[in-house]
Each structure stands twice: as structure tokens, then as C-alpha cells.
Amino acid sequence: NNFLFLEFPTKENKMAPKKGDKRKSAMNEVVTREYTINMHKRVHGTGFKKRAPKAIKEIRNFAAKTMGTKDVRIDSRLNKHVWSNGIRNVPYRLRVRLSRKRNEDEDSAEKLYTLVTYVPVASFKGLMTVNVDAE
């Protein structure tokens, strides 16, 4: 019983070489950006009494995903704006400023955290994601 083993090309050796170190350095730098978050689609299908809490969780998830930090801190003014129409009627869209900052606590596991603040705007028409110069 002689078996012939053929080696087929696997996914690993077909893919382009990874450029990991460039992306890692970009994720470690301090940066501030303004985003518009569509809250309407994120709380769609959620029961009335869970809409505002779900919206806060979704803002947290959005910030963690876009900025690549696990530690996300939400400003009290943003929280007040989300809750301004009550627990049921979350604003359809939010303009937020995400700031990736260095953690001052040496004992914390995360080196960076994201601060999410509210940016009041008259209209959301034509707004794009903007890099903000650090004040």
C-alpha cells in the first residue's frame, strides 16, 4: 500500500506578504478624528426600554473598532445628548470626535484609550470623516 502524497498550494503561500509592522506603528500614535455615526441603523429592532443603553454600547463598539483600543471613555455631554429625547427616541445621527490618547496610569494593561466627545452640528449633509489637529 504505497500512497502518493501531493502537496497542493495552501492559502498561506498564495497570499501577498503581510505588512504588519507599518500598521502597528499607526495604531500606536495619538490621533483625533471626527465621525458621523448613524445611530438609527444601530438601534433598529431594539425594544423601547433598551434603545438608549444600546446606543451607548454601540458608540463604544464603534470607537473600539475604528480606533483599535479596548479602553473607550464616553464624555458626559455625549451621554446627555443620546438620552436627551428619553430612553426610546435616540437621535438618528451623531457627530462625534474620537481621540486616541496615551494612558496616564502606568499600572493599566492598555497603553492607549479612546475619548469620545459630542460635536454639535446644524446639519449632517455632506460631512466626511475629518482628521482633527490635536489641540
CORSUL-V722561 format. One line per field, one symbol per residue. ss: DSSP state (~ for helix, > for strand, _ for the rest). phi: phi as a letter, one per 40 degrees, with the letter a starting at -180 (. if undefined). burial: I if it has 24 or more other ideal C-beta (glycine too) atoms within 12 Angstrom, else O. A space follows every 50 residues. Layout:
ss=???
phi=???
burial=???
This chain:
ss=__________~~~~_____~~~~~~~~___>>>>>>>>~~~~_____~~~ ~~~~~~~~~~~~~~~~~____>>>_~~~~~~~__________>>>>>>>> >>_________>>>>>>>___________>>>___
phi=.cbbccbcccccccccccbcccccccccccabbbbbbccdccbcgccdcb cccccccccccccccccgbccbbbccccdccccccgccbcdcbbbbbbbc bccccccccccbbbbbbcbcbcaccgcbcbcbccc
burial=OOOOOOOOOOOOOOOOOOOOOOOOOOOOOIIIIIIIIOIOOIIOOOOOOO IIOIIIOIIIOIIIOIIOIOIIIIIOOIIOIIOOOOOOOIIOIIIIIIII IOOOOOOOOOOIIIIIIIIOOOOOOOOOOOOOOOO
